[in-house]
Amino acid sequence: MGSASASASGELTEILPGSTVERTVEVRGVRPLVRAEATVRVDGLVVGIGGGGVTSAHDAASGWAVPWALLGLVLLAVAAAVVIPLVRARRGRLWGRPRDTRSA
């Protein structure tokens, strides 16, 4: 499966211990191919009295991404494959074409 990556940068407000921040990032160019997976990594700078450090956190998630357009085309093709032969057979009977009445 292919992968796409995006980076969202920007300054966030100061976060105190125990606080949370929600941020939404839109990643363009990702195709719904039945199952989608995402990995998120956040890097932060810890500041405080006596110096600071760098910290990071990461998480992953996955979910179903149904390709509705492709599914619609497949259903349309299957319906056409079923309906067209039925319509042709019915038209043949209505127009008086002789039936094959041979017995085995």
Secondary structure, DSSP 8 states (H G I E B T S, - for coil): ----------------TT----------S----EEEEEEEEEEEEE--TT--EEEEEEEEEEEEE--HHHHHHHHHHHHHHHHHHHHHHHHHHHTT--------
